[in-house]
């Protein structure tokens, strides 16, 4: 059983989600937006499984389906 996320970790995930959603809203992920996502993931000094999973769901899957163009 996975440990539950702390309130701080939940807030970090919510912030990352906002950064990602803003970045992919126009259907194109630029290099600058990719760096913003990476910076948001590294803000607390570590990258968690949950952060990676969020990126997979909101970015990688959309690129694979052709719904998002990665311009980087």
N, C-alpha and C positions, 0 to 999 in steps of 0.2 A: 504494500500500500504506500502510495506516494505521500510525503508530508505536505500539509496544506501550506499555501503561500501566505506569507505575512502580509499585513496591510501595506507595507512599503513595497513589497514585491508586486502586489496587485496594482498599486499605483504606477510602478515602473512599466508594467505590461500595458496599462491603459494609455500611458504617455507614448509608448512605442506604437501602439495601435493607431493613435492619432497621427503620428509622424508618417506611418506607412500609408494610411488612408489618404492623407493629403498628397503624398508623393505619387500615388497611382491613380488619383482621381481623373487625370486627363488621358489615361491609357498609355502613357509613355513614362518610363522610369529613366531619368537622366543620371549621369555620373554624380552630379552634385546631390541629387536626392538619395542615391545609393549611399553616399558618404554620410548624409544626415541620418539615415536608418542605422548605419553601422555605429555612428557616434551615440545615438540613443541607446543602442544595445550595450555599449561599453561604458555608459555613464557611471555605473556603480562599480566599475572595475572587473566585472565578470559577465560572461555571457551564459545565460541559463538555457536549459532544455526548452522551457516554456517560450523564451524569446525566439529561439531557433524555429520552434513549431509555428509560432505566429508568422514569422517571415515566410516559412514554407507555405502556409495556408493563404496568406494575403499577397504574396509576390510570386514565388516559384510556380505554384499551381496555375496562376493566371498567365504567366509567360508560357508555360507548357501548353495551355489551352488556346493560346493565341489571343487572349483577351488583353494582354499587356505587352507592350513592346519595350524591351530593355535596350536603351540607347546609351550603353556604356561598355 
